[in-house]
């Protein structure tokens, strides 16, 4: 989701103007950023915790040249999701349909999947049928 999409969803769910929604999003993000810059932890109950972690300096390698490079110490923003949010995300997630080639007698070089593929899992069959219907 982009910032503009977030503003759009706020507009659909409330009776405020676009300018007010933009100011609301900007203010929340600015407050979050300012707190992290001060090194404070930001906890949003039921959502997660934003924090700043310090990483010490270390010797790394340039992946292109292989040459050793000294990486300076730095602070990085970090987000830890609330267990309730993790649980909601996992319960709402549906695995994608896994398609396999039917094999014997069906060309593997076909450009479409009509009649050549089937879903592995029974619950994924409607998704496979939709894919087949669209490619047609």
C-alpha atoms as an extended CHARMM CRD file, in Angstrom:
* protein
*
       136  EXT
         1         1  UNK       CA              0.0000000000        0.0000000000        0.0000000000  PROA      1               0.0000000000
         2         2  UNK       CA              1.2880000000        3.4280000000       -0.9100000000  PROA      2               0.0000000000
         3         3  UNK       CA              0.7690000000        6.6680000000        0.9820000000  PROA      3               0.0000000000
         4         4  UNK       CA             -1.8310000000        7.7500000000       -1.6040000000  PROA      4               0.0000000000
         5         5  UNK       CA             -3.7300000000        4.4630000000       -1.2150000000  PROA      5               0.0000000000
         6         6  UNK       CA             -3.7130000000        4.8810000000        2.5680000000  PROA      6               0.0000000000
         7         7  UNK       CA             -5.1390000000        8.3880000000        2.1960000000  PROA      7               0.0000000000
         8         8  UNK       CA             -7.7930000000        7.0060000000       -0.1640000000  PROA      8               0.0000000000
         9         9  UNK       CA             -8.8490000000        4.3550000000        2.3530000000  PROA      9               0.0000000000
        10        10  UNK       CA             -9.0760000000        6.9520000000        5.1120000000  PROA      10              0.0000000000
        11        11  UNK       CA            -11.2950000000        9.0520000000        2.8380000000  PROA      11              0.0000000000
        12        12  UNK       CA            -13.6370000000        6.1300000000        2.1410000000  PROA      12              0.0000000000
        13        13  UNK       CA            -13.9710000000        5.3220000000        5.8290000000  PROA      13              0.0000000000
        14        14  UNK       CA            -14.5600000000        8.8250000000        7.1810000000  PROA      14              0.0000000000
        15        15  UNK       CA            -16.1760000000       12.1760000000        6.5030000000  PROA      15              0.0000000000
        16        16  UNK       CA            -13.0350000000       14.2860000000        6.2380000000  PROA      16              0.0000000000
        17        17  UNK       CA            -11.6070000000       16.1200000000        3.2390000000  PROA      17              0.0000000000
        18        18  UNK       CA             -8.6510000000       14.9200000000        1.1860000000  PROA      18              0.0000000000
        19        19  UNK       CA             -6.4910000000       17.6990000000        2.6290000000  PROA      19              0.0000000000
        20        20  UNK       CA             -7.3810000000       16.6560000000        6.1850000000  PROA      20              0.0000000000
        21        21  UNK       CA             -6.6250000000       12.9890000000        5.3730000000  PROA      21              0.0000000000
        22        22  UNK       CA             -3.2490000000       13.9480000000        3.8720000000  PROA      22              0.0000000000
        23        23  UNK       CA             -2.4320000000       16.0530000000        6.9490000000  PROA      23              0.0000000000
        24        24  UNK       CA             -3.4710000000       13.1780000000        9.2280000000  PROA      24              0.0000000000
        25        25  UNK       CA             -1.2000000000       10.6630000000        7.4830000000  PROA      25              0.0000000000
        26        26  UNK       CA              1.7020000000       13.1370000000        7.3170000000  PROA      26              0.0000000000
        27        27  UNK       CA              1.3320000000       14.0340000000       11.0040000000  PROA      27              0.0000000000
        28        28  UNK       CA              1.2790000000       10.3920000000       12.1330000000  PROA      28              0.0000000000
        29        29  UNK       CA              4.3000000000        9.4830000000       10.0090000000  PROA      29              0.0000000000
        30        30  UNK       CA              6.1680000000       12.6190000000       11.1200000000  PROA      30              0.0000000000
        31        31  UNK       CA              5.5070000000       11.8540000000       14.8060000000  PROA      31              0.0000000000
        32        32  UNK       CA              6.6960000000        8.2830000000       14.2930000000  PROA      32              0.0000000000
        33        33  UNK       CA              9.8400000000        9.4740000000       12.5020000000  PROA      33              0.0000000000
        34        34  UNK       CA             10.6510000000       12.1390000000       15.1210000000  PROA      34              0.0000000000
        35        35  UNK       CA             10.2820000000        9.6170000000       17.9540000000  PROA      35              0.0000000000
        36        36  UNK       CA             12.6230000000        7.1780000000       16.2170000000  PROA      36              0.0000000000
        37        37  UNK       CA             15.1580000000        9.9560000000       15.5520000000  PROA      37              0.0000000000
        38        38  UNK       CA             15.1820000000       10.6560000000       19.3120000000  PROA      38              0.0000000000
        39        39  UNK       CA             15.7890000000        6.9430000000       19.9150000000  PROA      39              0.0000000000
        40        40  UNK       CA             12.3740000000        6.3590000000       21.4660000000  PROA      40              0.0000000000
        41        41  UNK       CA             10.3350000000        3.2070000000       21.0630000000  PROA      41              0.0000000000
        42        42  UNK       CA              6.8650000000        3.5950000000       19.5180000000  PROA      42              0.0000000000
        43        43  UNK       CA              4.2960000000        0.9930000000       20.5310000000  PROA      43              0.0000000000
        44        44  UNK       CA              0.9660000000        0.7240000000       18.7170000000  PROA      44              0.0000000000
        45        45  UNK       CA             -1.0970000000       -1.7870000000       20.6930000000  PROA      45              0.0000000000
        46        46  UNK       CA             -2.4930000000       -4.5730000000       18.5450000000  PROA      46              0.0000000000
        47        47  UNK       CA             -0.2130000000       -3.5870000000       15.6470000000  PROA      47              0.0000000000
        48        48  UNK       CA              3.4440000000       -3.6260000000       16.6560000000  PROA      48              0.0000000000
        49        49  UNK       CA              6.4810000000       -1.8030000000       17.9790000000  PROA      49              0.0000000000
        50        50  UNK       CA              8.8670000000        0.4850000000       16.1190000000  PROA      50              0.0000000000
        51        51  UNK       CA             12.3580000000        0.7390000000       17.5710000000  PROA      51              0.0000000000
        52        52  UNK       CA             15.8760000000        1.8270000000       16.6670000000  PROA      52              0.0000000000
        53        53  UNK       CA             18.6640000000       -0.7360000000       16.8720000000  PROA      53              0.0000000000
        54        54  UNK       CA             22.3580000000       -0.0090000000       16.8730000000  PROA      54              0.0000000000
        55        55  UNK       CA             24.6280000000       -2.0530000000       14.6330000000  PROA      55              0.0000000000
        56        56  UNK       CA             28.3470000000       -1.9820000000       15.3190000000  PROA      56              0.0000000000
        57        57  UNK       CA             30.9750000000       -1.4960000000       12.6650000000  PROA      57              0.0000000000
        58        58  UNK       CA             32.3110000000       -4.5440000000       10.8720000000  PROA      58              0.0000000000
        59        59  UNK       CA             34.4860000000       -5.5820000000        7.9760000000  PROA      59              0.0000000000
        60        60  UNK       CA             32.4750000000       -6.5800000000        4.9350000000  PROA      60              0.0000000000
        61        61  UNK       CA             33.1500000000       -7.3260000000        1.2770000000  PROA      61              0.0000000000
        62        62  UNK       CA             32.1730000000       -5.5130000000       -1.8850000000  PROA      62              0.0000000000
        63        63  UNK       CA             30.1480000000       -8.1420000000       -3.7840000000  PROA      63              0.0000000000
        64        64  UNK       CA             31.3390000000       -6.9020000000       -7.1870000000  PROA      64              0.0000000000
        65        65  UNK       CA             35.0550000000       -6.7350000000       -6.5300000000  PROA      65              0.0000000000
        66        66  UNK       CA             35.4440000000       -8.9590000000       -3.4710000000  PROA      66              0.0000000000
        67        67  UNK       CA             37.5210000000       -6.1980000000       -1.8670000000  PROA      67              0.0000000000
        68        68  UNK       CA             37.3210000000       -5.8030000000        1.9290000000  PROA      68              0.0000000000
        69        69  UNK       CA             35.3300000000       -2.7580000000        3.0390000000  PROA      69              0.0000000000
        70        70  UNK       CA             34.9470000000       -1.2260000000        6.4910000000  PROA      70              0.0000000000
        71        71  UNK       CA             31.2380000000       -0.7300000000        7.3010000000  PROA      71              0.0000000000
        72        72  UNK       CA             30.6030000000        2.0430000000        9.8320000000  PROA      72              0.0000000000
        73        73  UNK       CA             28.4160000000        1.6860000000       12.9170000000  PROA      73              0.0000000000
        74        74  UNK       CA             24.8440000000        2.7780000000       12.3120000000  PROA      74              0.0000000000
        75        75  UNK       CA             21.3550000000        2.8860000000       13.7260000000  PROA      75              0.0000000000
        76        76  UNK       CA             18.5380000000        1.1200000000       11.8880000000  PROA      76              0.0000000000
        77        77  UNK       CA             14.7530000000        1.3810000000       12.3150000000  PROA      77              0.0000000000
        78        78  UNK       CA             13.1900000000       -1.9280000000       13.2360000000  PROA      78              0.0000000000
        79        79  UNK       CA              9.5660000000       -3.1140000000       13.3800000000  PROA      79              0.0000000000
        80        80  UNK       CA              8.3420000000       -6.0170000000       15.5010000000  PROA      80              0.0000000000
        81        81  UNK       CA              4.7470000000       -7.0640000000       14.7670000000  PROA      81              0.0000000000
        82        82  UNK       CA              2.3380000000       -7.7410000000       17.6110000000  PROA      82              0.0000000000
        83        83  UNK       CA              1.4910000000      -11.4600000000       18.0070000000  PROA      83              0.0000000000
        84        84  UNK       CA             -2.1970000000      -10.6500000000       17.4370000000  PROA      84              0.0000000000
        85        85  UNK       CA             -1.3380000000       -9.0280000000       14.0730000000  PROA      85              0.0000000000
        86        86  UNK       CA              0.8550000000      -11.9850000000       13.0970000000  PROA      86              0.0000000000
        87        87  UNK       CA             -2.0010000000      -14.3450000000       13.9510000000  PROA      87              0.0000000000
        88        88  UNK       CA             -4.5200000000      -12.3280000000       11.8930000000  PROA      88              0.0000000000
        89        89  UNK       CA             -2.1740000000      -12.2190000000        8.8930000000  PROA      89              0.0000000000
        90        90  UNK       CA             -1.5440000000      -15.9600000000        9.0330000000  PROA      90              0.0000000000
        91        91  UNK       CA             -5.2530000000      -16.7870000000        9.3550000000  PROA      91              0.0000000000
        92        92  UNK       CA             -6.1750000000      -14.6020000000        6.3850000000  PROA      92              0.0000000000
        93        93  UNK       CA             -3.4060000000      -15.9030000000        4.1060000000  PROA      93              0.0000000000
        94        94  UNK       CA             -4.3920000000      -18.3840000000        1.4240000000  PROA      94              0.0000000000
        95        95  UNK       CA             -1.5710000000      -20.3210000000       -0.2160000000  PROA      95              0.0000000000
        96        96  UNK       CA             -1.3880000000      -19.7770000000       -3.9740000000  PROA      96              0.0000000000
        97        97  UNK       CA             -2.6350000000      -22.5500000000       -6.2250000000  PROA      97              0.0000000000
        98        98  UNK       CA              0.2130000000      -24.8630000000       -7.0920000000  PROA      98              0.0000000000
        99        99  UNK       CA             -0.1350000000      -26.1560000000      -10.6130000000  PROA      99              0.0000000000
       100       100  UNK       CA              1.5090000000      -29.2840000000      -11.9970000000  PROA      100             0.0000000000
       101       101  UNK       CA              1.7220000000      -30.6540000000      -15.5010000000  PROA      101             0.0000000000
       102       102  UNK       CA             -0.6060000000      -33.5750000000      -16.1040000000  PROA      102             0.0000000000
       103       103  UNK       CA              2.1580000000      -35.4280000000      -17.8730000000  PROA      103             0.0000000000
       104       104  UNK       CA              1.6540000000      -38.2140000000      -20.3910000000  PROA      104             0.0000000000
       105       105  UNK       CA              0.1510000000      -37.2240000000      -23.7150000000  PROA      105             0.0000000000
       106       106  UNK       CA              0.1700000000      -33.4950000000      -23.0450000000  PROA      106             0.0000000000
       107       107  UNK       CA              2.7900000000      -31.2790000000      -24.6060000000  PROA      107             0.0000000000
       108       108  UNK       CA              4.9530000000      -29.3570000000      -22.1270000000  PROA      108             0.0000000000
       109       109  UNK       CA              5.6520000000      -26.6960000000      -24.7390000000  PROA      109             0.0000000000
       110       110  UNK       CA              2.0940000000      -25.3860000000      -25.0010000000  PROA      110             0.0000000000
       111       111  UNK       CA              1.7410000000      -21.6290000000      -24.6220000000  PROA      111             0.0000000000
       112       112  UNK       CA             -1.4600000000      -21.9020000000      -22.5700000000  PROA      112             0.0000000000
       113       113  UNK       CA             -2.3740000000      -24.0570000000      -19.6310000000  PROA      113             0.0000000000
       114       114  UNK       CA             -5.8000000000      -25.1310000000      -20.8460000000  PROA      114             0.0000000000
       115       115  UNK       CA             -6.1520000000      -28.8350000000      -20.2210000000  PROA      115             0.0000000000
       116       116  UNK       CA             -2.4580000000      -29.2680000000      -19.4900000000  PROA      116             0.0000000000
       117       117  UNK       CA             -2.2920000000      -28.3430000000      -15.7990000000  PROA      117             0.0000000000
       118       118  UNK       CA             -4.1320000000      -29.3060000000      -12.6300000000  PROA      118             0.0000000000
       119       119  UNK       CA             -4.0980000000      -28.0840000000       -9.0670000000  PROA      119             0.0000000000
       120       120  UNK       CA             -2.2030000000      -30.1640000000       -6.5280000000  PROA      120             0.0000000000
       121       121  UNK       CA             -4.3590000000      -29.2770000000       -3.5590000000  PROA      121             0.0000000000
       122       122  UNK       CA             -8.1270000000      -29.8200000000       -3.7600000000  PROA      122             0.0000000000
       123       123  UNK       CA             -8.8330000000      -26.4150000000       -2.2230000000  PROA      123             0.0000000000
       124       124  UNK       CA             -6.7120000000      -24.7830000000       -4.9570000000  PROA      124             0.0000000000
       125       125  UNK       CA             -8.7570000000      -26.3390000000       -7.7870000000  PROA      125             0.0000000000
       126       126  UNK       CA            -11.1200000000      -23.3520000000       -8.1620000000  PROA      126             0.0000000000
       127       127  UNK       CA             -8.1040000000      -21.0780000000       -8.5730000000  PROA      127             0.0000000000
       128       128  UNK       CA             -6.6380000000      -23.3950000000      -11.2000000000  PROA      128             0.0000000000
       129       129  UNK       CA             -9.9970000000      -23.4860000000      -12.9970000000  PROA      129             0.0000000000
       130       130  UNK       CA            -10.1070000000      -19.6700000000      -12.9960000000  PROA      130             0.0000000000
       131       131  UNK       CA             -6.5780000000      -19.5020000000      -14.4210000000  PROA      131             0.0000000000
       132       132  UNK       CA             -7.5190000000      -21.9990000000      -17.1150000000  PROA      132             0.0000000000
       133       133  UNK       CA            -10.7240000000      -20.0960000000      -17.9390000000  PROA      133             0.0000000000
       134       134  UNK       CA             -8.8830000000      -16.7690000000      -18.2890000000  PROA      134             0.0000000000
       135       135  UNK       CA             -6.1240000000      -18.1900000000      -20.4890000000  PROA      135             0.0000000000
       136       136  UNK       CA             -8.5840000000      -20.0090000000      -22.4560000000  PROA      136             0.0000000000
